[in-house]
Amino acid sequence: MSNATRSAKEFYTEAEAAAILGISVVRLHRLLDEHIFTDGNRRPPQLEFTSGDLLLLSYWSNNARKAPTHEVIPMPKRH
């Protein structure tokens, strides 16, 4: 949910994206290199991000801080 007093931007710079995610630009670049630019293509010098991009980057950033699991959404055990 977004804050009603804050309007969403269409695009965010690398510095803005890193600030929103609470990480450094260097960490942002590492996430991009680990998850996006994996096929040998180099990361462009300047990128812009949408709110959807930030959501995925947030997941990758937070997931890296936790113990590795293969669950995207933890489900309760069935009895």
C-alpha positions in Angstrom: 0.0 0.0 0.0 1.3 3.4 -0.8 1.1 6.5 1.3 -1.7 8.7 0.0 0.2 11.9 0.6 3.1 10.7 -1.6 2.7 10.4 -5.3 4.4 7.5 -7.1 6.9 8.4 -9.8 6.9 6.5 -13.1 10.7 6.0 -13.1 13.4 6.0 -10.5 17.1 6.6 -10.9 19.7 4.2 -9.5 20.4 6.5 -6.6 16.6 6.9 -5.9 16.0 3.1 -6.2 18.9 2.3 -3.8 17.7 4.9 -1.3 14.1 3.5 -1.4 15.5 -0.1 -0.9 17.8 1.1 1.9 20.9 -0.3 0.1 23.9 1.3 -1.5 24.2 1.8 -5.3 27.0 -0.7 -5.2 24.7 -3.3 -3.6 22.0 -2.4 -6.2 24.5 -3.1 -9.0 25.4 -6.4 -7.4 21.7 -7.5 -7.3 21.3 -6.5 -10.9 24.4 -8.5 -11.9 23.4 -11.5 -9.9 19.8 -11.7 -11.1 19.3 -9.7 -14.3 22.5 -9.4 -16.3 23.5 -13.1 -16.2 23.7 -13.9 -19.9 27.0 -12.2 -20.6 25.5 -8.8 -21.4 27.0 -5.9 -19.5 24.8 -3.7 -17.3 24.2 -0.3 -19.0 25.9 2.7 -17.3 22.6 4.3 -16.3 19.3 2.5 -15.5 15.8 3.6 -14.5 13.4 1.5 -12.5 9.7 1.2 -12.2 7.8 0.5 -9.0 7.5 -3.1 -10.1 11.3 -3.3 -10.6 11.7 -2.0 -7.0 9.4 -4.7 -5.7 11.4 -7.4 -7.2 14.7 -5.9 -6.2 13.4 -5.6 -2.7 12.5 -9.3 -2.6 16.0 -10.2 -3.8 17.7 -7.8 -1.4 15.7 -9.1 1.6 16.0 -12.7 0.6 19.8 -12.4 0.4 19.8 -11.4 4.1 17.9 -14.5 5.2 19.0 -18.1 5.4 18.7 -19.6 1.9 15.4 -21.3 1.1 13.7 -22.3 -2.0 10.2 -21.2 -0.9 8.9 -18.0 -2.4 5.8 -18.0 -0.1 6.2 -20.0 3.0 3.1 -22.3 3.4 1.9 -23.8 6.6 2.4 -27.6 7.0 -0.6 -29.7 6.4 -1.6 -32.2 9.0 
